[in-house]
Amino acid sequence: HVLNALCAARPVALKRLPNDKLTAVEALRGATVELHQQDPAQTIRKALRETNTLQPKSLAARNYLANHHSYRQLAQTILDRTA
């Protein structure tokens, strides 16, 4: 269900947990959009290229993902938070 929605570029609702930090939620939201647009290797290369030009909030979100999630963990987190 969730992977089909991502592949079809449909929005996926994420559950917000009580102890979530805003940066984590923004990072996960951005990741759901990027996962259906590109493969993980392309996403990582793009993030590395754009590091110097990203807005501070976007940079913080990407740093959170890089430091706290492998793509497998990220995918599982998204699956765990979707209805």
Secondary structure, 3 states (H helix, E strand, C coil): CHHHHHHCCCCCCCCCCCCCCHHHHHHHHHHHHHHHHCCHHHHHHHHHHHCCCCCHHHHHHHHHHHHHCCHHHHHHHHHHHCC
